[in-house]
Amino acid sequence: MPVEDLATLEHKLQKRGFRRDDMLLHECPDCKEQALATYIIVGKTGGRDITLCLACGKSRSWRSAADANQRVEDDKFDLRAFLG
C-alpha cells in the first residue's frame, strides 16, 4: 500500500516543524523495502522522530525528553491522527 497522500503528509509535518533527517531511504523492518523516510523535530522540551515507509505505509514514532538521551517508542502512534 504505497503512500498516496505523501505530499500532504510532508506538508503537514513541515508546518509542525518536522524536517527530513536525511534524504536517504532506509530499509523498512516490516516490508524489507528500501523506502523508510525519517522525520525529526527537536526542541527545548525534547523531541520526536517519525518514520514512514513509502512502500507499505507503516509509520512509527519515538519521543525523547529534554533531560534524557533515551528515546521511547509511542506504541499506539497513528501518523494521520497525529497530523489531523
Secondary structure, DSSP 4 states (H G I P E B T S, - for coil): ---TTHHHHHHHHHHTT-EES-S--EE-TTT--EEEEEEEEEETTEEEEEEEETTT--EEEEEEETT---EEE-TT--HHHHH-
